Amino acid sequence: METSNRVGQLSFEEMWDHILDCDASYDGLFFTAVKTTKIYCRPSCRSRKPKKVNVEFYLEKEQAEEAGYRACKRCQPEREESPHRQLIRQVTSFLINEYQKPLQLRDIALHVGVSPFYLERLFKQEMSETPRTYIDKIRIDKAAYLLTHTKQTNLEICYEVGFQSPSTFYQVFRRVKNCSPSEYRRRLIYELD
């Protein structure tokens, strides 16, 4: 199910985790549709979470509407946010899809057609973090997923998620997850036993 239901670079399981966390940074990148209520929402919607089997994901709200879903009255996914939100959405989408590549701020700014200084200031204003910390979180989230769903080594995961050096990977992982990758994997195995 996870491999066949992908939206961009995010798997069904990753999107499911983001809606459980009510993660507003994914708003506009995909929409959650609930089969039983025929309603679609933003990932950040605070409404009661549906059963996993009743959920579908769409890249565009128009796709959800064409499939017969109507907008949630609570999170109002049909409404646009601030005028800068479209640019931020382009940046976050780019980072989610290109996280494995060695990206510099100028690469991201060039992709969306603004100056690096303007991009960093606007991104921090809208997202309360820099593009660098945002892409680090994407990489660590992907690494955590791989640690818990594959048998790859920490080093293999380090390079697969886009880190250029193991020391940076371990440092960022510890900062984001408050433990090392090995501790994270052991903790999950212990919880499952």
Secondary structure, 3 states (H helix, E strand, C coil): CCCCCEECCEEHHHHHHHHHCCCHHHECCEEEEECCCCEEECCCCCCCCCCHHHEEEECCHHHHHHCCCEECCCCCCCCCCCCCHHHHHHHHHHHHHHCCCCCCHHHHHHHHCCCHHHHHHHHHHHHCCCHHHHHHHHHHHHHHHHHHHCCCCHHHHHHHCCCCCHHHHHHHHHHHHCCCHHHHHHHHHHHHC
